[in-house]
Amino acid sequence: MTEAELNRDYGKLFKPLQVILCGGINMGIKLFNQRILTMVVLFAVALIVAAVLTSLTRLKHNESKPSEAYGFVKLPSPDVIGRMSVEEAIQRRRSIRSYADKPLSLQDVSQLMWAAQGITDPARGFRAAPSAGATYPLEVYLVVGENGVTGLDEGLYRYDPYEHQLESILKGDLRSSLAEAALDQGWVREAPVNIVIAAVYERTTGRYGERGIRYVHMEVGHVGQNLYLQATARGLGMVVIGAFKDDQVQSLLKLPYEQKPLYIIPVGYPRS
């Protein structure tokens, strides 16, 4: 048998194998491309769903705000690199009930609001404090006294985390009335500002049932500690208060029925 005949016979023998092998490779490439395409589509769908859920959450949160409003105050961007380490802030943190006659700056307010409920992951809407199922049941208000914040009128403001701004809700210095509702605790009246945190329980219990009540209380604790550490890092002092008449606070601040006050937090520069 000549070499040419031998090559021809080998060609006949291996040709089916070549067809099978090439077919297998082509099929593998198609399957691989289909998997890549499927992954891309699923990722795109996930992004769309996340955006829709964020929009619905924002809409639901806006529905539960007080009815009165007088405009917005844009806050300066928060600093994400500070001059004090987390470890030092933990070491220095104390509950402070005596405050100097010194106003806060808008940057101070910006940092406090951001530490409480600021958005730290814009793509997914995640905030500075953890929340069960990202349900975010908390609403943050700022009660500003006369000359309490440089460049900010006295009154009640609601924090909007989506735009990092304050919405003016009520005019006037409410500190004395708030102190009366807080069983006449003098530091509420003396602090230049008070942060009030309220909860819409249904945002969390709607997903987790009665267990969600516990999750809401855990979350407000997370926020309280965030505020303590941020205040300490900026040379401010504060104390969290839970002793107050719920109905009286809710009425004074004209909170919607579904918003229940959990914390009153006087904040100011410590009196030396």
C-alpha positions as CSV (number, residue, x, y, z in Angstrom):
1,M,0.0,0.0,0.0
2,T,1.4,3.3,-1.0
3,E,1.8,6.2,1.4
4,A,-0.9,8.1,-0.5
5,E,-3.3,5.2,-0.2
6,L,-2.5,4.9,3.5
7,N,-3.2,8.6,4.1
8,R,-6.5,8.3,2.2
9,D,-7.6,5.4,4.4
10,Y,-6.6,7.3,7.6
11,G,-8.5,10.2,6.4
12,K,-11.6,8.1,5.9
13,L,-11.1,6.6,9.3
14,F,-10.7,9.9,11.2
15,K,-13.1,12.1,9.2
16,P,-16.2,11.0,11.3
17,L,-14.2,11.8,14.5
18,Q,-13.3,15.2,13.2
19,V,-17.0,15.9,12.4
20,I,-18.0,14.8,15.9
21,L,-15.2,16.8,17.5
22,C,-15.9,20.0,15.6
23,G,-19.6,19.6,16.3
24,G,-18.9,19.2,19.9
25,I,-16.7,22.2,20.0
26,N,-19.3,24.3,18.2
27,M,-22.1,23.1,20.5
28,G,-19.9,23.9,23.5
29,I,-19.2,27.4,22.2
30,K,-23.0,27.9,21.6
31,L,-23.8,26.7,25.1
32,F,-21.1,28.9,26.6
33,N,-22.4,31.9,24.8
34,Q,-25.9,31.1,25.8
35,R,-24.8,30.9,29.5
36,I,-23.0,34.3,29.2
37,L,-26.1,35.8,27.6
38,T,-28.3,34.4,30.3
39,M,-26.1,35.7,33.0
40,V,-26.0,39.2,31.4
41,V,-29.8,39.2,31.1
42,L,-30.3,38.0,34.7
43,F,-27.9,40.7,35.9
44,A,-29.7,43.4,34.0
45,V,-33.1,42.2,35.3
46,A,-31.6,42.3,38.9
47,L,-30.5,45.9,38.4
48,I,-33.9,46.9,37.1
49,V,-35.7,45.1,40.0
50,A,-33.4,46.8,42.5
51,A,-34.1,50.2,40.9
52,V,-37.9,49.6,41.0
53,L,-37.8,48.5,44.6
54,T,-35.8,51.5,45.6
55,S,-38.3,53.8,43.9
56,L,-41.2,52.1,45.5
57,T,-39.5,52.3,48.9
58,R,-38.9,55.9,48.4
59,L,-42.5,56.5,47.4
60,K,-43.8,54.6,50.4
61,H,-41.5,56.6,52.7
62,N,-42.6,59.9,51.3
63,E,-46.3,58.9,51.8
64,S,-45.8,58.8,55.5
65,K,-44.3,62.2,56.1
66,P,-46.1,65.1,57.9
67,S,-48.5,67.1,55.7
68,E,-47.0,70.5,56.4
69,A,-43.9,71.5,54.6
70,Y,-42.1,74.8,53.8
71,G,-39.3,73.9,51.5
72,F,-35.9,72.2,51.5
73,V,-32.4,72.8,52.7
74,K,-29.7,71.0,50.8
75,L,-27.0,69.7,53.2
76,P,-23.3,69.8,52.4
77,S,-21.8,66.5,51.3
78,P,-20.7,64.3,54.3
79,D,-17.0,63.7,55.0
80,V,-16.2,60.0,54.8
81,I,-12.7,60.4,56.1
82,G,-12.4,61.8,59.6
83,R,-9.7,62.9,62.0
84,M,-10.6,60.3,64.7
85,S,-10.4,56.6,64.4
86,V,-13.4,54.4,65.2
87,E,-11.4,52.9,68.1
88,E,-10.8,56.3,69.6
89,A,-14.4,57.3,69.2
90,I,-15.5,54.2,71.0
91,Q,-13.1,54.9,73.8
92,R,-14.2,58.5,74.1
93,R,-18.0,58.0,73.8
94,R,-20.0,59.3,76.7
95,S,-23.6,60.4,77.3
96,I,-23.4,64.2,77.6
97,R,-26.3,66.3,79.1
98,S,-24.8,69.7,79.4
99,Y,-24.1,71.9,76.4
100,A,-22.3,75.1,75.6
101,D,-24.1,78.1,74.1
102,K,-22.6,77.4,70.7
103,P,-24.5,76.6,67.4
104,L,-23.8,73.6,65.3
105,S,-22.7,74.1,61.7
106,L,-24.6,72.7,58.7
107,Q,-21.6,70.3,58.2
108,D,-22.2,69.0,61.7
109,V,-25.9,68.4,60.9
110,S,-24.9,66.8,57.6
111,Q,-22.6,64.4,59.3
112,L,-25.2,63.5,61.9
113,M,-28.0,62.9,59.4
114,W,-25.7,60.8,57.2
115,A,-24.5,58.7,60.2
116,A,-28.1,58.1,61.1
117,Q,-29.7,57.2,57.8
118,G,-27.5,58.5,55.0
119,I,-27.3,56.4,51.8
120,T,-23.8,54.7,51.5
121,D,-24.5,52.5,48.5
122,P,-26.5,54.5,45.9
123,A,-26.8,51.7,43.5
124,R,-28.7,49.5,45.9
125,G,-30.0,52.2,48.3
126,F,-28.3,50.8,51.3
127,R,-27.9,53.1,54.3
128,A,-25.4,53.8,57.1
129,A,-27.2,51.7,59.6
130,P,-28.2,48.1,58.9
131,S,-31.9,47.3,58.5
132,A,-33.7,43.9,58.4
133,G,-34.4,43.2,54.7
134,A,-33.5,46.8,53.9
135,T,-37.0,47.8,54.9
136,Y,-35.8,51.0,56.6
137,P,-38.7,51.8,59.0
138,L,-37.1,54.8,60.6
139,E,-37.8,58.5,60.0
140,V,-35.3,61.1,61.3
141,Y,-36.3,64.6,62.4
142,L,-34.3,67.6,63.6
143,V,-35.7,70.0,66.1
144,V,-33.6,73.2,65.8
145,G,-33.7,75.8,68.5
146,E,-33.1,79.6,68.1
147,N,-29.5,80.0,66.9
148,G,-29.1,76.3,67.2
149,V,-27.6,75.8,63.7
150,T,-25.7,78.5,61.8
151,G,-27.6,79.2,58.6
152,L,-30.7,77.3,59.7
153,D,-34.0,78.7,61.1
154,E,-35.5,77.3,64.2
155,G,-38.2,74.7,63.6
156,L,-38.8,71.1,62.8
157,Y,-37.1,69.4,59.8
158,R,-37.4,66.0,58.3
159,Y,-34.3,64.3,56.9
160,D,-34.5,63.1,53.3
161,P,-31.8,60.5,52.8
162,Y,-32.3,60.2,49.1
163,E,-31.4,63.8,48.4
164,H,-29.4,64.4,51.6
165,Q,-31.5,67.4,52.5
166,L,-33.8,68.7,55.2
167,E,-37.4,69.3,54.6
168,S,-38.8,72.2,56.7
169,I,-42.0,70.9,58.4
170,L,-42.8,73.3,61.3
171,K,-41.6,76.8,62.2
172,G,-40.6,78.0,65.6
173,D,-38.6,76.8,68.6
174,L,-40.2,73.6,69.9
175,R,-37.6,72.7,72.5
176,S,-39.5,73.8,75.6
177,S,-42.6,71.9,74.5
178,L,-40.5,68.9,73.6
179,A,-38.8,69.0,77.0
180,E,-42.3,69.0,78.7
181,A,-43.2,65.9,76.7
182,A,-39.9,64.4,77.8
183,L,-40.9,64.6,81.5
184,D,-39.2,68.0,81.8
185,Q,-35.7,66.8,81.2
186,G,-33.8,70.1,81.0
187,W,-31.1,69.0,78.5
188,V,-33.8,68.7,75.8
189,R,-34.6,72.4,76.3
190,E,-31.0,73.5,76.6
191,A,-29.5,71.6,73.6
192,P,-29.2,73.6,70.4
193,V,-30.8,70.7,68.5
194,N,-32.7,67.5,69.2
195,I,-32.8,64.6,66.9
196,V,-36.1,62.7,67.0
197,I,-36.3,59.2,65.5
198,A,-39.7,57.7,64.7
199,A,-40.6,54.3,63.3
200,V,-43.2,53.1,60.8
201,Y,-43.4,49.5,62.1
202,E,-45.5,48.3,59.1
203,R,-42.5,48.6,56.8
204,T,-40.8,45.8,58.6
205,T,-43.7,43.8,60.1
206,G,-45.2,43.7,56.7
207,R,-42.4,41.3,55.7
208,Y,-41.5,39.7,59.0
209,G,-44.7,39.7,61.0
210,E,-44.6,40.4,64.7
211,R,-40.9,39.5,64.8
212,G,-40.4,42.7,62.8
213,I,-41.1,44.8,66.0
214,R,-37.9,43.5,67.5
215,Y,-36.0,44.2,64.3
216,V,-37.2,47.8,64.3
217,H,-35.9,48.3,67.9
218,M,-32.6,46.7,67.0
219,E,-32.3,49.1,64.1
220,V,-32.9,52.2,66.1
221,G,-30.2,51.0,68.5
222,H,-27.8,50.8,65.5
223,V,-28.7,54.3,64.6
224,G,-28.2,55.6,68.1
225,Q,-24.6,54.2,68.3
226,N,-23.8,55.6,64.8
227,L,-24.9,59.0,66.1
228,Y,-22.9,58.6,69.3
229,L,-19.7,57.8,67.4
230,Q,-20.2,60.5,64.8
231,A,-20.9,63.1,67.5
232,T,-17.8,62.1,69.4
233,A,-15.6,62.2,66.3
234,R,-16.8,65.8,65.7
235,G,-16.3,67.0,69.3
236,L,-20.1,67.0,70.0
237,G,-22.0,65.5,72.9
238,M,-25.3,63.8,73.0
239,V,-27.6,61.5,75.0
240,V,-30.3,59.2,73.9
241,I,-33.7,59.6,75.7
242,G,-36.5,57.0,75.8
243,A,-38.5,58.6,78.7
244,F,-41.2,60.7,77.1
245,K,-44.9,60.7,76.4
246,D,-45.3,59.2,73.0
247,D,-48.7,60.7,72.2
248,Q,-47.5,64.2,73.3
249,V,-44.4,64.0,71.1
250,Q,-46.3,62.7,68.2
251,S,-48.9,65.5,68.5
252,L,-46.3,68.3,69.0
253,L,-44.4,67.3,65.9
254,K,-47.5,66.5,63.9
255,L,-46.2,63.1,63.0
256,P,-48.5,60.9,60.9
257,Y,-50.4,58.3,62.9
258,E,-48.2,55.4,61.7
259,Q,-45.0,57.1,62.9
260,K,-44.2,56.2,66.5
261,P,-41.4,58.2,68.3
262,L,-38.6,56.0,69.7
263,Y,-35.8,58.4,70.6
264,I,-35.2,62.0,71.5
265,I,-31.6,62.9,71.3
266,P,-30.3,66.3,72.5
267,V,-27.0,67.2,70.7
268,G,-24.6,70.1,71.2
269,Y,-21.0,71.0,72.0
270,P,-20.2,69.9,75.6
271,R,-20.0,72.5,78.2
272,S,-16.4,72.7,79.5
